[in-house]
Amino acid sequence: MTRRPRIAHLAGPNATIQNTPPLVTSNKARVKYGLEAMTLPDGSPARFDVLRPQRLARSATVYVEQFSAHPMESDAAPLYGPPDGYLDASGAFHRERTADSDKPVYEVELRPEDGVYPLPYMARQADGSAWEDDCTTPGGQVGTARQPFFPDGSRPFEEIDRLGIGEHGEGNLIAARAEVDFFRVLPPSGYTAGQSASERSDTPLPGESGGDIAPETRGADFFYYRPYHLAVSPPRPSLALMTNRVQQILDSGRYEGAVWTQGSPRIEETMYWFGLLLDTTLPVCGNAAQRAHGQISNDGPKNLVDSVDYLTSRVWADSEGRDRVGMVLVQEQQIFAARDVQKGDARPGGYVTTGGHGGILGAVGHDGPPMLTYLPATRHTWQSQVNISRLPAQTLGVRRSGEHVETVAVAIKDASGALLESAIPKVVIIKDGNYLADDFTDDPSREVDLHAHIKTMLERSPLSGFVVEGLSPYGFMTSRSRHLVMMQAVHMGIPVVRVGRGNNDGFTPPRDRFLGGRNLTATKARLLLMACLMRFGSLPPAVNPQQPTEAELAAIRARLAEYQSVFDTH
């Protein structure tokens, strides 16, 4: 028997691909318990109940009408073998036909160990009323809301293997390709009452005992966006936690690759961050979905199967078995480079490339193995100059001390080499536009938002910076006063990157002691600046930021050159 590759599934936050539509009480249950039945918009009875995958509690024998799987089966009746028997007019089963009106059937034993079956949803609320949405009442608070997200990837992967159908009519679409372990890195749902070790469906992180899961807290241990009025998103320090956990898993030596799932408008940033920070030669695929798991035309299962296909194909490997592609997003049978992908619309196929110079590396999920047509020239993962292994244990940041700005030591990693949550820099994106100045004078004191950001950075965030999204492709700011404030920030030790507006096809160059973000989007430039701040530290501050000396300017330019070399190659 050929050994199947083992891969890791990494559950990330707000993941639509691990989200399901609300569990609504079926009409079968409503009729049984005397509740008002659901109807169509015109008031007529609903034609069918929605079927949701559920587990049988005991075995049951059912009789399936012959030729009911497809309308054209009976047209080819001579090609079929005989049925298992017949049901007479009273519903009794006979091995042989007893009358012309008998219905030919297949006899099937359904067993709990078979896996989930699509069945009517029979549950009601505690007060006996029907479930209509995620909450017991519209707009209900946390204690009245169910969680529609799966806590890890085991259930959606099981449903894909059990219910997903390949183009040749086959199933087990993931299990046929790989064995999968499931990790809750920063999951989209959590066990608020805790969970016993015997009930766990996930794999403990390397070094963990695998014991009970303590009660988990929304907004700290897990992050979801539905119910929408209760949505929570991970804060900036979560980047350290995710980086450390994923690095641990990839370093374990157990896996030949990994799949990361996250919310569709968020995953593009996380995958680029992983490409910069993770020191690994293994491939990692990002997957998202524009439609929830089980929703009509949901795209997630196909994306997941295609990612597993990509990972196990080893098309990503160089001659030494190392990942030559870097982090990718596999969506709608396209392989996107993490650096150059962006969500453009909330529909399957809604991802676009950014930067105007490629970004789609190949194809997967067509008739034949995955194939690559391009390889990225930018540095990533094990080649990255800002990966976690190349980050120093500490660096220098800046903070205000009286009337001056001084340098301070900032710890980046702990004694074990793990990234500290407190080390993640604060980088603010400033959007610039035409006709921004209030009048025909240049008064930097009016730029109160920029001054407030600088004040907060120097008080609370010793590693901090700005990304200015200016004119395309030059990154210029149209307001002279804002330009002057940003220049003063540079002289205070706070680096500023300029990029072009929106999805910028051109290359923004370095100029006037501002870094050039080239063809990165503002969101990707922000992540790269954060990584550079941890690697190189803040810029050396001038004693008088409004009038730096030539020696001080030379020191600033030397540090900027280190930054720019990374922006030119990552």
KOLVOLUM-571405 format. One record per residue (C-alpha): residue number from 1; x, y, z; residue in one letter. Coordinates in nm, 2 decimals, always signed. Layout:
  resi       X       Y       Z  resn
   NUM       X       Y       Z     A
...
This chain:
  resi       X       Y       Z  resn
     1   +0.00   +0.00   +0.00     M
     2   +0.14   +0.34   -0.10     T
     3   +0.18   +0.58   +0.19     R
     4   -0.04   +0.89   +0.16     R
     5   +0.13   +1.22   +0.24     P
     6   +0.04   +1.38   +0.57     R
     7   -0.05   +1.75   +0.58     I
     8   -0.17   +1.99   +0.84     A
     9   -0.49   +2.20   +0.83     H
    10   -0.45   +2.52   +1.02     L
    11   -0.77   +2.69   +1.13     A
    12   -0.76   +3.07   +1.11     G
    13   -1.01   +3.33   +1.22     P
    14   -1.33   +3.45   +1.06     N
    15   -1.32   +3.17   +0.80     A
    16   -1.63   +3.16   +0.58     T
    17   -1.49   +2.83   +0.45     I
    18   -1.56   +2.69   +0.80     Q
    19   -1.89   +2.87   +0.84     N
    20   -2.24   +2.73   +0.77     T
    21   -2.58   +2.89   +0.70     P
    22   -2.81   +2.91   +1.01     P
    23   -2.95   +2.59   +1.13     L
    24   -3.33   +2.65   +1.08     V
    25   -3.58   +2.42   +1.23     T
    26   -3.74   +2.20   +0.95     S
    27   -4.10   +2.19   +0.86     N
    28   -4.10   +1.82   +0.95     K
    29   -4.02   +1.92   +1.31     A
    30   -4.26   +2.22   +1.30     R
    31   -4.55   +1.99   +1.20     V
    32   -4.45   +1.73   +1.46     K
    33   -4.45   +1.98   +1.74     Y
    34   -4.74   +2.20   +1.63     G
    35   -4.54   +2.50   +1.52     L
    36   -4.62   +2.73   +1.23     E
    37   -4.48   +2.59   +0.91     A
    38   -4.24   +2.78   +0.69     M
    39   -4.39   +2.89   +0.36     T
    40   -4.27   +3.03   +0.03     L
    41   -4.28   +3.41   -0.02     P
    42   -4.62   +3.39   -0.18     D
    43   -4.76   +3.21   +0.12     G
    44   -4.78   +2.86   -0.04     S
    45   -4.64   +2.56   +0.13     P
    46   -4.26   +2.51   +0.11     A
    47   -4.18   +2.24   -0.15     R
    48   -3.90   +2.08   +0.04     F
    49   -3.72   +2.08   +0.37     D
    50   -3.35   +2.18   +0.38     V
    51   -3.14   +1.88   +0.46     L
    52   -2.84   +1.92   +0.69     R
    53   -2.56   +1.67   +0.74     P
    54   -2.62   +1.48   +1.07     Q
    55   -2.53   +1.15   +1.24     R
    56   -2.76   +0.85   +1.28     L
    57   -2.80   +0.73   +1.64     A
    58   -2.87   +0.38   +1.53     R
    59   -2.89   +0.17   +1.21     S
    60   -3.20   +0.19   +0.99     A
    61   -3.31   +0.00   +0.69     T
    62   -3.45   +0.21   +0.41     V
    63   -3.58   +0.13   +0.06     Y
    64   -3.46   +0.34   -0.23     V
    65   -3.68   +0.35   -0.54     E
    66   -3.49   +0.20   -0.84     Q
    67   -3.40   +0.45   -1.12     F
    68   -3.45   +0.76   -0.89     S
    69   -3.09   +0.88   -0.89     A
    70   -3.12   +1.04   -1.23     H
    71   -3.42   +1.09   -1.47     P
    72   -3.24   +0.90   -1.75     M
    73   -3.16   +0.59   -1.56     E
    74   -3.48   +0.41   -1.67     S
    75   -3.40   +0.49   -2.03     D
    76   -3.10   +0.25   -2.00     A
    77   -3.29   +0.00   -1.79     A
    78   -3.16   -0.31   -1.99     P
    79   -2.81   -0.22   -1.87     L
    80   -2.90   -0.25   -1.50     Y
    81   -2.91   -0.55   -1.28     G
    82   -3.23   -0.64   -1.09     P
    83   -3.35   -0.46   -0.78     P
    84   -3.32   -0.61   -0.43     D
    85   -3.70   -0.65   -0.41     G
    86   -4.03   -0.48   -0.43     Y
    87   -4.27   -0.28   -0.21     L
    88   -4.63   -0.36   -0.25     D
    89   -4.92   -0.11   -0.22     A
    90   -4.92   -0.14   +0.16     S
    91   -4.54   -0.07   +0.18     G
    92   -4.44   -0.43   +0.26     A
    93   -4.11   -0.55   +0.12     F
    94   -4.10   -0.87   -0.09     H
    95   -3.80   -1.03   -0.27     R
    96   -4.01   -1.11   -0.57     E
    97   -4.28   -0.90   -0.75     R
    98   -4.63   -0.98   -0.62     T
    99   -4.82   -0.74   -0.85     A
   100   -4.76   -0.52   -1.15     D
   101   -4.81   -0.21   -0.92     S
   102   -4.52   -0.32   -0.70     D
   103   -4.23   -0.07   -0.68     K
   104   -3.88   -0.20   -0.75     P
   105   -3.64   -0.09   -0.47     V
   106   -3.29   -0.13   -0.34     Y
   107   -3.26   -0.23   +0.03     E
   108   -3.00   -0.02   +0.22     V
   109   -2.88   -0.04   +0.57     E
   110   -2.78   +0.30   +0.70     L
   111   -2.54   +0.28   +0.99     R
   112   -2.40   +0.54   +1.23     P
   113   -2.04   +0.45   +1.13     E
   114   -2.12   +0.54   +0.76     D
   115   -2.08   +0.91   +0.84     G
   116   -2.31   +1.20   +0.82     V
   117   -2.64   +1.19   +0.62     Y
   118   -2.84   +1.48   +0.49     P
   119   -3.15   +1.49   +0.70     L
   120   -3.42   +1.74   +0.82     P
   121   -3.31   +1.95   +1.11     Y
   122   -3.54   +1.86   +1.40     M
   123   -3.40   +2.08   +1.68     A
   124   -3.60   +2.35   +1.86     R
   125   -3.51   +2.62   +2.11     Q
   126   -3.53   +2.55   +2.48     A
   127   -3.87   +2.72   +2.50     D
   128   -4.01   +2.49   +2.23     G
   129   -4.00   +2.76   +1.95     S
   130   -3.84   +2.71   +1.61     A
   131   -3.49   +2.82   +1.53     W
   132   -3.50   +3.09   +1.27     E
   133   -3.15   +3.22   +1.28     D
   134   -2.82   +3.20   +1.48     D
   135   -2.97   +3.38   +1.79     C
   136   -3.28   +3.29   +1.99     T
   137   -3.42   +3.64   +1.90     T
   138   -3.31   +3.89   +1.64     P
   139   -3.01   +4.09   +1.76     G
   140   -2.96   +3.87   +2.06     G
   141   -2.64   +3.90   +2.27     Q
   142   -2.36   +3.65   +2.32     V
   143   -2.55   +3.42   +2.56     G
   144   -2.84   +3.38   +2.32     T
   145   -2.63   +3.31   +2.01     A
   146   -2.51   +2.98   +1.85     R
   147   -2.18   +2.96   +1.68     Q
   148   -2.22   +2.87   +1.31     P
   149   -1.84   +2.83   +1.25     F
   150   -1.67   +2.49   +1.28     F
   151   -1.41   +2.48   +1.57     P
   152   -1.15   +2.31   +1.35     D
   153   -1.13   +2.16   +1.00     G
   154   -1.22   +1.80   +1.08     S
   155   -1.60   +1.84   +1.02     R
   156   -1.58   +2.02   +0.68     P
   157   -1.31   +1.78   +0.56     F
   158   -1.53   +1.49   +0.67     E
   159   -1.83   +1.63   +0.48     E
   160   -1.62   +1.69   +0.17     I
   161   -1.51   +1.33   +0.18     D
   162   -1.85   +1.19   +0.26     R
   163   -2.08   +1.41   +0.04     L
   164   -1.85   +1.58   -0.21     G
   165   -1.85   +1.43   -0.56     I
   166   -1.56   +1.45   -0.80     G
   167   -1.60   +1.49   -1.18     E
   168   -1.57   +1.12   -1.23     H
   169   -1.84   +1.03   -0.97     G
   170   -1.58   +0.94   -0.70     E
   171   -1.58   +1.05   -0.33     G
   172   -1.32   +1.06   -0.05     N
   173   -1.17   +1.36   -0.24     L
   174   -0.93   +1.46   +0.03     I
   175   -0.87   +1.12   +0.20     A
   176   -0.77   +0.96   -0.13     A
   177   -0.49   +1.22   -0.16     R
   178   -0.36   +1.27   +0.20     A
   179   -0.39   +1.21   +0.57     E
   180   -0.47   +1.53   +0.75     V
   181   -0.42   +1.65   +1.11     D
   182   -0.63   +1.95   +1.23     F
   183   -0.49   +2.24   +1.43     F
   184   -0.68   +2.53   +1.59     R
   185   -0.42   +2.80   +1.54     V
   186   -0.65   +3.09   +1.59     L
   187   -0.99   +2.94   +1.52     P
   188   -1.32   +3.09   +1.41     P
   189   -1.52   +2.93   +1.69     S
   190   -1.45   +2.81   +2.04     G
   191   -1.56   +2.60   +2.33     Y
   192   -1.70   +2.84   +2.58     T
   193   -1.78   +2.56   +2.82     A
   194   -1.45   +2.38   +2.76     G
   195   -1.41   +2.04   +2.61     Q
   196   -1.27   +1.71   +2.74     S
   197   -0.97   +1.55   +2.59     A
   198   -1.18   +1.25   +2.48     S
   199   -1.40   +1.48   +2.27     E
   200   -1.12   +1.67   +2.10     R
   201   -1.12   +1.65   +1.72     S
   202   -0.82   +1.86   +1.67     D
   203   -0.45   +1.78   +1.71     T
   204   -0.27   +1.94   +2.00     P
   205   +0.01   +2.18   +1.91     L
   206   +0.36   +2.03   +1.93     P
   207   +0.47   +2.03   +2.29     G
   208   +0.11   +2.04   +2.43     E
   209   -0.03   +1.76   +2.64     S
   210   -0.35   +1.71   +2.44     G
   211   -0.56   +1.73   +2.75     G
   212   -0.88   +1.91   +2.82     D
   213   -0.96   +2.24   +2.65     I
   214   -1.03   +2.51   +2.91     A
   215   -1.33   +2.74   +2.86     P
   216   -1.25   +2.97   +2.58     E
   217   -1.34   +3.34   +2.53     T
   218   -1.48   +3.50   +2.22     R
   219   -1.24   +3.78   +2.10     G
   220   -0.94   +3.62   +2.28     A
   221   -0.93   +3.25   +2.19     D
   222   -1.15   +3.25   +1.88     F
   223   -1.28   +3.50   +1.63     F
   224   -1.60   +3.50   +1.42     Y
   225   -1.80   +3.75   +1.21     Y
   226   -2.14   +3.59   +1.25     R
   227   -2.38   +3.68   +1.41     P
   228   -2.27   +4.00   +1.24     Y
   229   -2.35   +4.23   +1.54     H
   230   -2.12   +4.01   +1.76     L
   231   -1.83   +4.00   +1.52     A
   232   -1.47   +4.01   +1.66     V
   233   -1.14   +4.02   +1.48     S
   234   -0.79   +3.94   +1.60     P
   235   -0.57   +4.23   +1.72     P
   236   -0.22   +4.31   +1.59     R
   237   -0.04   +4.10   +1.85     P
   238   -0.21   +3.79   +1.71     S
   239   +0.04   +3.80   +1.43     L
   240   +0.30   +3.68   +1.67     A
   241   +0.08   +3.40   +1.81     L
   242   -0.01   +3.27   +1.46     M
   243   +0.35   +3.29   +1.34     T
   244   +0.49   +3.09   +1.64     N
   245   +0.22   +2.82   +1.63     R
   246   +0.25   +2.77   +1.25     V
   247   +0.63   +2.76   +1.27     Q
   248   +0.60   +2.50   +1.55     Q
   249   +0.38   +2.28   +1.34     I
   250   +0.59   +2.31   +1.03     L
   251   +0.91   +2.24   +1.23     D
   252   +0.76   +1.92   +1.38     S
   253   +0.89   +1.71   +1.08     G
   254   +0.55   +1.53   +1.05     R
   255   +0.41   +1.72   +0.75     Y
   256   +0.47   +1.77   +0.38     E
   257   +0.27   +2.09   +0.37     G
   258   -0.02   +2.28   +0.52     A
   259   -0.35   +2.44   +0.44     V
   260   -0.44   +2.77   +0.61     W
   261   -0.81   +2.88   +0.61     T
   262   -0.93   +3.23   +0.70     Q
   263   -1.19   +3.49   +0.61     G
   264   -1.18   +3.58   +0.24     S
   265   -1.10   +3.95   +0.28     P
   266   -0.83   +3.89   +0.54     R
   267   -0.64   +3.59   +0.41     I
   268   -0.43   +3.79   +0.15     E
   269   -0.25   +3.97   +0.43     E
   270   -0.19   +3.67   +0.65     T
   271   -0.05   +3.46   +0.37     M
   272   +0.19   +3.74   +0.27     Y
   273   +0.29   +3.78   +0.64     W
   274   +0.36   +3.41   +0.66     F
   275   +0.57   +3.43   +0.35     G
   276   +0.78   +3.70   +0.51     L
   277   +0.81   +3.56   +0.86     L
   278   +0.80   +3.18   +0.84     L
   279   +1.13   +3.00   +0.80     D
   280   +1.03   +2.68   +0.63     T
   281   +1.10   +2.49   +0.31     T
   282   +0.75   +2.34   +0.32     L
   283   +0.46   +2.47   +0.10     P
   284   +0.15   +2.64   +0.26     V
   285   -0.17   +2.70   +0.07     C
   286   -0.42   +2.95   +0.17     G
   287   -0.79   +2.88   +0.12     N
   288   -1.10   +3.09   +0.16     A
   289   -1.46   +3.08   +0.04     A
   290   -1.70   +3.35   -0.08     Q
   291   -2.00   +3.13   +0.02     R
   292   -2.05   +2.94   +0.34     A
   293   -2.00   +2.57   +0.37     H
   294   -2.32   +2.40   +0.25     G
   295   -2.46   +2.71   +0.08     Q
   296   -2.57   +2.68   -0.28     I
   297   -2.27   +2.68   -0.51     S
   298   -2.03   +2.70   -0.22     N
   299   -1.67   +2.73   -0.35     D
   300   -1.48   +2.62   -0.04     G
   301   -1.48   +2.24   -0.08     P
   302   -1.33   +2.26   -0.43     K
   303   -1.06   +2.51   -0.31     N
   304   -0.96   +2.27   -0.03     L
   305   -0.94   +1.97   -0.25     V
   306   -0.73   +2.17   -0.50     D
   307   -0.50   +2.27   -0.23     S
   308   -0.45   +1.92   -0.11     V
   309   -0.39   +1.82   -0.47     D
   310   -0.13   +2.10   -0.51     Y
   311   +0.05   +2.00   -0.19     L
   312   +0.07   +1.64   -0.27     T
   313   +0.18   +1.69   -0.63     S
   314   +0.51   +1.84   -0.53     R
   315   +0.50   +2.06   -0.83     V
   316   +0.62   +2.33   -0.58     W
   317   +0.95   +2.16   -0.50     A
   318   +1.29   +2.25   -0.63     D
   319   +1.57   +2.00   -0.70     S
   320   +1.65   +1.98   -0.33     E
   321   +1.28   +1.94   -0.23     G
   322   +1.24   +2.29   -0.10     R
   323   +0.94   +2.51   -0.17     D
   324   +1.04   +2.73   -0.47     R
   325   +0.70   +2.91   -0.49     V
   326   +0.64   +3.05   -0.15     G
   327   +0.30   +3.11   +0.01     M
   328   +0.01   +3.08   -0.23     V
   329   -0.37   +3.13   -0.23     L
   330   -0.55   +2.85   -0.42     V
   331   -0.89   +2.98   -0.54     Q
   332   -1.11   +2.88   -0.82     E
   333   -0.85   +2.65   -0.97     Q
   334   -0.59   +2.93   -0.99     Q
   335   -0.26   +2.94   -0.79     I
   336   -0.20   +3.30   -0.68     F
   337   +0.13   +3.43   -0.53     A
   338   +0.05   +3.56   -0.18     A
   339   +0.23   +3.88   -0.25     R
   340   +0.02   +3.97   -0.55     D
   341   -0.34   +3.86   -0.46     V
   342   -0.63   +4.06   -0.34     Q
   343   -1.00   +4.00   -0.29     K
   344   -1.18   +4.21   -0.55     G
   345   -1.54   +4.10   -0.51     D
   346   -1.76   +3.88   -0.28     A
   347   -1.82   +3.61   -0.54     R
   348   -1.64   +3.29   -0.65     P
   349   -1.37   +3.40   -0.88     G
   350   -1.36   +3.74   -0.70     G
   351   -0.98   +3.74   -0.64     Y
   352   -0.76   +3.95   -0.86     V
   353   -0.39   +4.00   -0.90     T
   354   -0.22   +4.33   -0.79     T
   355   +0.09   +4.51   -0.91     G
   356   +0.02   +4.46   -1.28     G
   357   +0.31   +4.22   -1.34     H
   358   +0.18   +3.87   -1.30     G
   359   +0.07   +3.70   -0.98     G
   360   -0.11   +3.39   -1.11     I
   361   +0.15   +3.12   -1.10     L
   362   -0.04   +2.82   -1.24     G
   363   -0.35   +2.61   -1.24     A
   364   -0.49   +2.32   -1.03     V
   365   -0.81   +2.12   -1.04     G
   366   -0.83   +2.07   -1.42     H
   367   -0.80   +1.74   -1.60     D
   368   -0.44   +1.65   -1.51     G
   369   -0.20   +1.73   -1.23     P
   370   -0.14   +2.08   -1.10     P
   371   +0.09   +2.29   -1.31     M
   372   +0.30   +2.60   -1.27     L
   373   +0.35   +2.85   -1.55     T
   374   +0.55   +3.11   -1.36     Y
   375   +0.77   +3.13   -1.05     L
   376   +0.80   +3.44   -0.84     P
   377   +1.13   +3.62   -0.83     A
   378   +1.07   +3.78   -0.49     T
   379   +1.21   +3.63   -0.17     R
   380   +1.00   +3.43   +0.06     H
   381   +1.00   +3.19   +0.36     T
   382   +1.34   +3.02   +0.39     W
   383   +1.49   +3.29   +0.16     Q
   384   +1.33   +3.58   +0.33     S
   385   +1.56   +3.84   +0.49     Q
   386   +1.30   +3.91   +0.76     V
   387   +1.19   +3.56   +0.85     N
   388   +1.17   +3.47   +1.22     I
   389   +1.51   +3.30   +1.22     S
   390   +1.68   +3.62   +1.10     R
   391   +1.51   +3.85   +1.34     L
   392   +1.73   +3.96   +1.63     P
   393   +1.65   +3.89   +1.99     A
   394   +1.61   +4.26   +2.04     Q
   395   +1.64   +4.58   +1.84     T
   396   +1.62   +4.96   +1.90     L
   397   +1.30   +5.16   +1.89     G
   398   +1.22   +5.52   +1.96     V
   399   +1.02   +5.70   +2.23     R
   400   +0.97   +6.06   +2.34     R
   401   +1.17   +6.17   +2.65     S
   402   +1.08   +6.52   +2.75     G
   403   +1.14   +6.74   +2.44     E
   404   +1.36   +6.49   +2.26     H
   405   +1.32   +6.14   +2.10     V
   406   +1.56   +5.87   +2.24     E
   407   +1.63   +5.52   +2.14     T
   408   +1.52   +5.23   +2.36     V
   409   +1.58   +4.85   +2.35     A
   410   +1.28   +4.65   +2.22     V
   411   +1.27   +4.27   +2.28     A
   412   +1.17   +4.08   +1.96     I
   413   +1.20   +3.71   +2.06     K
   414   +1.20   +3.52   +2.39     D
   415   +1.48   +3.28   +2.50     A
   416   +1.32   +3.00   +2.29     S
   417   +1.33   +3.21   +1.97     G
   418   +0.95   +3.26   +1.97     A
   419   +0.82   +3.60   +1.85     L
   420   +0.69   +3.82   +2.13     L
   421   +0.34   +3.97   +2.09     E
   422   +0.47   +4.30   +2.23     S
   423   +0.72   +4.31   +1.94     A
   424   +0.47   +4.35   +1.66     I
   425   +0.51   +4.71   +1.53     P
   426   +0.23   +4.96   +1.48     K
   427   +0.22   +5.08   +1.12     V
   428   -0.06   +5.32   +1.02     V
   429   -0.19   +5.36   +0.66     I
   430   -0.25   +5.72   +0.55     I
   431   -0.47   +5.76   +0.24     K
   432   -0.39   +6.07   +0.04     D
   433   -0.60   +6.23   -0.23     G
   434   -0.62   +6.54   -0.45     N
   435   -0.76   +6.87   -0.33     Y
   436   -0.68   +6.78   +0.03     L
   437   -0.54   +7.10   +0.16     A
   438   -0.79   +7.34   +0.34     D
   439   -0.66   +7.65   +0.16     D
   440   -0.37   +7.79   -0.03     F
   441   -0.13   +7.80   +0.27     T
   442   +0.09   +7.52   +0.40     D
   443   +0.04   +7.49   +0.77     D
   444   +0.17   +7.16   +0.92     P
   445   +0.01   +7.23   +1.25     S
   446   -0.33   +7.17   +1.09     R
   447   -0.25   +6.80   +1.02     E
   448   -0.39   +6.70   +1.36     V
   449   -0.45   +6.33   +1.26     D
   450   -0.08   +6.28   +1.17     L
   451   +0.04   +6.46   +1.48     H
   452   -0.19   +6.25   +1.70     A
   453   -0.06   +5.93   +1.54     H
   454   +0.30   +6.04   +1.59     I
   455   +0.23   +6.13   +1.95     K
   456   +0.08   +5.79   +2.02     T
   457   +0.36   +5.61   +1.85     M
   458   +0.63   +5.78   +2.05     L
   459   +0.44   +5.72   +2.37     E
   460   +0.32   +5.36   +2.33     R
   461   +0.48   +5.19   +2.02     S
   462   +0.86   +5.22   +2.00     P
   463   +0.86   +5.03   +1.67     L
   464   +0.62   +5.21   +1.45     S
   465   +0.58   +5.35   +1.10     G
   466   +0.36   +5.49   +0.83     F
   467   +0.25   +5.38   +0.48     V
   468   +0.13   +5.67   +0.26     V
   469   -0.10   +5.57   -0.03     E
   470   -0.05   +5.86   -0.26     G
   471   -0.06   +5.93   -0.63     L
   472   -0.02   +5.64   -0.87     S
   473   +0.24   +5.53   -0.93     P
   474   +0.47   +5.78   -0.76     Y
   475   +0.32   +5.77   -0.41     G
   476   +0.34   +6.15   -0.39     F
   477   +0.14   +6.34   -0.13     M
   478   -0.06   +6.62   -0.27     T
   479   -0.05   +6.83   +0.04     S
   480   +0.28   +7.00   +0.12     R
   481   +0.19   +7.04   +0.48     S
   482   +0.13   +6.66   +0.52     R
   483   +0.46   +6.60   +0.33     H
   484   +0.64   +6.81   +0.59     L
   485   +0.48   +6.63   +0.88     V
   486   +0.58   +6.29   +0.74     M
   487   +0.94   +6.41   +0.68     M
   488   +0.95   +6.52   +1.05     Q
   489   +0.83   +6.17   +1.15     A
   490   +1.13   +6.02   +0.96     V
   491   +1.36   +6.25   +1.15     H
   492   +1.20   +6.12   +1.47     M
   493   +1.29   +5.76   +1.38     G
   494   +0.96   +5.66   +1.23     I
   495   +1.00   +5.52   +0.87     P
   496   +0.75   +5.62   +0.60     V
   497   +0.68   +5.40   +0.30     V
   498   +0.50   +5.55   -0.01     R
   499   +0.29   +5.35   -0.25     V
   500   +0.06   +5.43   -0.53     G
   501   -0.31   +5.45   -0.50     R
   502   -0.53   +5.13   -0.49     G
   503   -0.41   +4.84   -0.71     N
   504   -0.10   +5.02   -0.83     N
   505   +0.06   +4.88   -1.15     D
   506   +0.36   +5.10   -1.14     G
   507   +0.67   +5.11   -0.91     F
   508   +0.69   +5.37   -0.64     T
   509   +1.06   +5.46   -0.60     P
   510   +1.23   +5.58   -0.28     P
   511   +1.26   +5.96   -0.27     R
   512   +1.31   +6.23   -0.01     D
   513   +1.40   +5.99   +0.27     R
   514   +1.08   +5.81   +0.21     F
   515   +1.09   +5.44   +0.13     L
   516   +0.96   +5.32   -0.21     G
   517   +0.69   +5.05   -0.18     G
   518   +0.74   +4.96   -0.55     R
   519   +0.42   +4.79   -0.67     N
   520   +0.29   +4.67   -0.33     L
   521   -0.05   +4.76   -0.22     T
   522   -0.07   +4.97   +0.10     A
   523   -0.18   +4.67   +0.31     T
   524   +0.10   +4.45   +0.19     K
   525   +0.36   +4.74   +0.23     A
   526   +0.23   +4.78   +0.59     R
   527   +0.32   +4.42   +0.67     L
   528   +0.66   +4.44   +0.51     L
   529   +0.74   +4.76   +0.70     L
   530   +0.64   +4.58   +1.02     M
   531   +0.88   +4.30   +0.95     A
   532   +1.16   +4.54   +0.86     C
   533   +1.11   +4.73   +1.18     L
   534   +1.16   +4.41   +1.38     M
   535   +1.47   +4.32   +1.17     R
   536   +1.65   +4.66   +1.15     F
   537   +1.49   +4.86   +1.43     G
   538   +1.37   +5.22   +1.40     S
   539   +1.55   +5.49   +1.22     L
   540   +1.81   +5.68   +1.42     P
   541   +1.63   +5.99   +1.55     P
   542   +1.77   +6.34   +1.51     A
   543   +1.82   +6.57   +1.81     V
   544   +1.62   +6.84   +1.63     N
   545   +1.38   +6.67   +1.39     P
   546   +1.31   +6.99   +1.21     Q
   547   +1.68   +7.06   +1.14     Q
   548   +1.88   +6.73   +1.14     P
   549   +2.25   +6.75   +1.09     T
   550   +2.44   +6.61   +0.79     E
   551   +2.57   +6.33   +1.01     A
   552   +2.23   +6.25   +1.13     E
   553   +2.09   +6.25   +0.78     L
   554   +2.37   +6.01   +0.67     A
   555   +2.28   +5.77   +0.95     A
   556   +1.91   +5.78   +0.85     I
   557   +2.00   +5.72   +0.49     R
   558   +2.21   +5.42   +0.58     A
   559   +1.93   +5.26   +0.78     R
   560   +1.68   +5.33   +0.50     L
   561   +1.91   +5.16   +0.25     A
   562   +1.87   +4.84   +0.46     E
   563   +1.50   +4.87   +0.45     Y
   564   +1.49   +4.95   +0.08     Q
   565   +1.69   +4.64   -0.01     S
   566   +1.41   +4.43   +0.14     V
   567   +1.13   +4.63   -0.03     F
   568   +1.31   +4.58   -0.36     D
   569   +1.32   +4.20   -0.32     T
   570   +1.03   +4.08   -0.11     H
